Amino acid sequence: MHYAEITGWGKCIPPARITNDDIATVVDTSDEWISSRTGIKARHISHVSTAELATVAAQRALDCAGVDAEQLDLVLVATCTPSTMVANTASEVQQRLGAKGAATCDSNAACSGFLYALQMATAQIQAGMIKTAVVVAAERMLWYVNWALRDSAVLFGDGAGAVVLQASEQPLGLLASKSGCDSSDRSILHISNFGTNVNKYQTIGGSDLNFVGPEIFKRAVKGMSVACDDVLSQAQLSLDDIDVLVPHQANLRIIQSIQQRLKVDDDKVMVNIDEYGNTSAATIAIALCEAVERGMVKPGANIMSAAFGAGLTWAASYIKWGERVTPVRDSQAALPECSQTGLELIAEAVTACQQG
Ligand SMILES: CC(C)(COP(=O)(O)OP(=O)(O)OC[C@H]1O[C@@H](n2cnc3c(N)ncnc32)[C@H](O)[C@@H]1OP(=O)(O)O)[C@@H](O)C(=O)NCCC(=O)NCCS
């Protein structure tokens, strides 16, 4: 039996930042409302493409693992905001990394996308089909935002995270997982005016993020808790065995509800929604990376992760960490400089949305 150890981790957060007070200058909202209802205080907006965010996160993960791009057998990009549909975004990441020997694939399970992709790449390594993969989750969620819809406009952010997986004989990496989809409720969270359902010969307005927030909230808490229970029983672990919980970052109150249901202490729960908002598939990849950087992940740690998103997809994963919690080498990978503020980057979209 092969296993797929996580040997590298990296993230890419675009530098331009939009605080709640910034948003309140263009949308009828307030820092008080956003902070108290969601736990979000700021989000970052990208000045570059999804593929460029993904490439920097992936290169940092490769450097962390001490793996060269030529060693990669697979570049798997989880995203619901691809730079391009055809050719796939992963092929641009492969080109930018110089990973000439790697197969490339994009996958979309919305906010559950990173865990789904981690499961797919792990399965290929466990089956002996490949030896080395990079799984990247990269999103530009602010591209979808309609600045006239205040309920969804305040929630999202841009960013990317990545892990390198390498074949190992040690029982490490993703050891138990469960994923699923409640498609009967797929309409309560969707992007309108996007995809081949649209009549391309008619003028189509913007592509807006539509959702029924309170309904998703309830389903997210239940779905993630049930998925975690399933994974714990598969792995024959109890909650006391879990060292770190890395939940999807959609709303601090959703995270706290799951934490209460699972009875996990505060110091075991990774939270960074305050700084990044909901970066969809990228949330867990970024949060896992930061959990290691913050020292929450110790050698041999048992990590539980759970996600929920459009579809309505859901997933939970149990990850066994290896011995190394520091990078093999420093990374020089970086985004090009950004000369604009966050508010300057959204100015055109705000004007267009407000003009209807
Ligand atoms: C969206 C969400 C934060 C709303 O929180 P909530 O406590 O359920 O709030 P409600 O929807 O009941 O709205 C309460 C009030 O705030 C108002 N409101 C909504 N957005 C607002 C904003 N940005 N600023 C100020 N007021 C706002 C509403 O108009 C409503 O006003 P009313 O009571 O006068 O009608 C919460 O439901 C949530 O996080 N849901 C899941 C998010 C999600 O789907 N994420 C993506 C998938 S993972």
The ligand as a Gaussian input file, in Angstrom:
#p B3LYP/6-31G(d) Opt

LIG

0 1
 C      -25.050000      35.645000       4.864000
 C      -25.058000      35.587000       6.383000
 C      -23.795000      36.246000       6.915000
 C      -26.265000      36.393000       6.869000
 O      -26.322000      36.347000       8.284000
 P      -27.759000      36.202000       8.983000
 O      -27.549000      36.343000      10.438000
 O      -28.339000      34.911000       8.485000
 O      -28.511000      37.483000       8.463000
 P      -29.888000      37.584000       7.635000
 O      -29.724000      37.010000       6.268000
 O      -30.950000      37.034000       8.507000
 O      -30.048000      39.155000       7.479000
 C      -30.303000      39.944000       8.615000
 C      -30.479000      41.409000       8.220000
 O      -29.211000      41.968000       7.803000
 C      -29.358000      42.638000       6.551000
 N      -28.097000      42.539000       5.818000
 C      -27.710000      41.569000       4.946000
 N      -26.476000      41.834000       4.509000
 C      -26.063000      42.961000       5.117000
 C      -24.881000      43.726000       5.080000
 N      -23.820000      43.385000       4.333000
 N      -24.799000      44.835000       5.838000
 C      -25.822000      45.223000       6.622000
 N      -26.978000      44.538000       6.704000
 C      -27.093000      43.422000       5.961000
 C      -30.510000      41.942000       5.867000
 O      -31.096000      42.803000       4.912000
 C      -31.435000      41.649000       7.035000
 O      -32.128000      42.834000       7.327000
 P      -33.662000      42.784000       7.903000
 O      -33.580000      42.022000       9.192000
 O      -33.987000      44.225000       8.082000
 O      -34.437000      42.095000       6.851000
 C      -25.146000      34.123000       6.899000
 O      -26.423000      33.609000       6.665000
 C      -24.135000      33.214000       6.238000
 O      -22.947000      33.343000       6.440000
 N      -24.595000      32.225000       5.431000
 C      -23.759000      31.306000       4.702000
 C      -22.829000      32.018000       3.753000
 C      -22.568000      31.278000       2.481000
 O      -23.434000      30.820000       1.809000
 N      -21.311000      31.173000       2.098000
 C      -20.927000      30.557000       0.854000
 C      -21.020000      29.099000       0.846000
 S      -19.961000      28.253000       1.909000

